[in-house]
């Protein structure tokens, strides 16, 4: 049940991103800080928790070499899954403030992006739920890291739809639906009874999650924090993310 609550909370980060679009004028610094925290949290989560956890689980059912091979292979699969889905989601730095009046085109972009994002979120919700089933503390930290990463996505989708329909109410309704898709992923795992998942599948699931987080870290977060003009904010954010994870280790 706690995993379900986390997936519900994860979707709220997308709503937060949409609200930022409507309530603020200069949100670039906020985006930089949130992405930097997510970067620090995710890296430390993989190093200190998910990798050792998945390796130990897999090693309990097979030899060390086989366990490492399955861990790496599953991580690659998770990486590829998000890579494919991400091809249909607009980049966080896309210029959505242009003056183009092609509302039909913007609506099409928003629709295709939303479909991809819903599928992406369902898979993400399932992954978070499986992590929680294995390690509640790790699941909570993963939720924070992925959630912070979802804020800019919410901003992009909200901007796209708002340009096509000029209605805050309709846009927020769409955003709410997209946000609930993460919860749907959690529901699928909940009804699948994660407590009965075989040890091998549990290890593979955690390894796939590692691959997904690595995709976000390497191809989405890293380029943005490297090229940002707010170097001080970025440094503070990354350090804050690392410290946040370290603190959770002692809770």
N, C-alpha and C positions, 0 to 999 in steps of 0.2 A: 504493500500500500504506500509506503514511503517513496518507492520508486515512481509510482504514479503521480504523487504530489510534485516530485522533482521535474518530471516531464511537463507537467502543467505549468510550473514556474519557468521552465526553459522557454516555453512559448511566449511568456510575458515579455521576455527581452526583445522580441520582435515588435511587440506593441510599443514598448518603450522607444524603440528606434523610430517608429512612426510618429509618436507624440513629439519627439525632438524636432522632427521636420516641421511640425505645425506650431510649436511653441517657442522655438529659438531661431535666431538669424545667423549667428556664427557658431556652428557646432563642430568645426574641424578639429579644434583642440580636444573636445570631448571624445571624438572618435579616436584620435591618436592615443589618448590615455587609456580608453577601454580596450583597444587592440593590443596595447603594450602590456597591460595586466594579463590579458588572455594568453599572450605569448609566454610570459614568465610562468604562469600557472600550468599551462599544458606541457611545457618542456619538463618541469619538475615532476609533474604527475606521472609522465611516462617513465622517467628515470628512477624515481623513488618508489613507485607503486605498481603501475600497470604492467611494466615489463617483468619485474621480479615475480609478481603475482601470477601472471599467465605462464611464465616459464616453470615455476614450481608446480602449478596445476598440471601442465602437460607432462612434466618429468615424472609425476607420480604414476603415470599410466604407461610410460615408455622410456627408452634410453635418452640420455642427455642430448645426443646428436639429433635424434629424430624429433625430440621436443623443440630444439632450436630451429630445425628445418620447417616444421609446421608453424611455429611462431612467425618466422620471417615470411613464409608463403601466405599465411592468413593476413598478415599486416599489409602485404603487397596487394592482396585482393581488396582489403578495405580502402587502401589508397586509390586503387583504380576505380572502385565504385563511386567514390566522391568526385574523382577526376571527370568521369563521364557525366554525372549529374551537374557538375559545376559548369559544364559547357553551355548549359541553357539558363544559367543564372547570371544576371548582369554583374559586371565588376563593381567593387565597392567604390571605385574612384571614377566611375563613368560620369560624364558631365550631364547631369539631369537638369541643369539650369539654363539650357539653351532655349532659344526663342522659337524653335520649330513649332509649326501649328498643325502638324500631321497627327491629329488625335487618334485616328484609326490605327496608325502605325504604333503609337505609344501604347494603345490598348492591347494590340497584338503582343508587343514585347512584354507588357505586364502579365498577360495571360499565360504565355509560354513560360516565363520566368516563375510564375506562381505555381504552375503545375510541377515544374522541376523542383522547386523549393519544398512543396508539399511532400513529394516522394523522398527528397533529401531529409526532411524533418522526421518523417515516419521511421526511416532507417536510423537516424540519429537518436530518436526516442527509444527505439528498441535497444540500441547499443548502450545508452545510459542506464536503462532498466536492468540490463544484464550485468553491468558493472555493479550496480547497487545490490543485486542479488548475491554477488560474490563478496563485495566489500562496500559497505554503506558509506564509509568515510571517503573512499576514492570516488564513489558515485557523486557525492556532494561537490567535491572539488572539480570533477569533470563537468558537472552541470554549470558551475560558475564560469569556468573557462570557455566552454562552448556558448554559454549564454551571452557573455560579453562580446564574443565574435558575431553573434546574431544581431546585435544592435544595428550595425551598419547595413546589414541585409534588410532589416525592417525599414530603414531610412530610404534605401534604394527602391524597394517595392512600393512604398507609400508615395514617394515622389513620382514614380512612373504612372501609377493609377490616378493620382490627383491631377496630373497634367492632362489625362484623357477624359476624366469625368467632372473635374472642377467641383467635386463634392467631398467635403471632409467626412460626412456621415457615411457615404457609400464606401469611401476608401478605408475607413476604420473598420467597417463591417467585413470587408474583404481581408484586411489584416488580421482581424480576430479569427476568421476561419482558417487562415494559414497558420496562425499561432497554435491552434488546437490540433494541428496535424502531428505535432510532436507528442502530444498527449495520446493520440491514436496509436502511435508506435508503442507507447508504454502500455496501453490497453491490450495490444496484441500479445505482448510478452506476458502480461498479467494473466490472461486467459489461457496462455500456453503452459502456465504453471512453472515458472522458472526454478522453483525449488526442486523439481523433478528432472531438470536437465542433467544429462550424463556429464561426468567430470571432463571428458574429452571435448564435448561441445562447449562447455563453459570456458575452457582454456582457449579454444578457437575463437569464441565470441569476443573475449577480451583482446586477443591478438588482432582481430579485425578492427576493433575499436582503436587500437594503437595506430593502425594504418590510416584510419580516418583522421585522427588527431594530427598525425604527421603531415597529412595533406594540407590541413588547415594551417599548420605551423610553417611549412616550407614554401608553399605556393601562394598562400593568401596573406598571412601575417608578416612574415619576414620581409618580403619586398616593400611592404608599406611602412614598416618601422625603419627600414634602411633609408628610404627616400624621403621620409618626412622632414619638414623644415623645423619641427618642434623637437629638437634633439633632447633638450632637458626634460620635457614632459615625457618623452619616450623612455628615457633612462629611469625616471622616477616610477613610471608605470611598470616596467619590466622588474625592477627591484621589488616593487610592491607585490607583484604577482608571485615572485619567488618567496618572499617573506610570508605571504598568505598561505602558501602550500606548506612551508616549514612549520608555521604555527599550528596548522591542522594536524601535523604529525605528533604533536604533544598534547592534543586535546583528547 
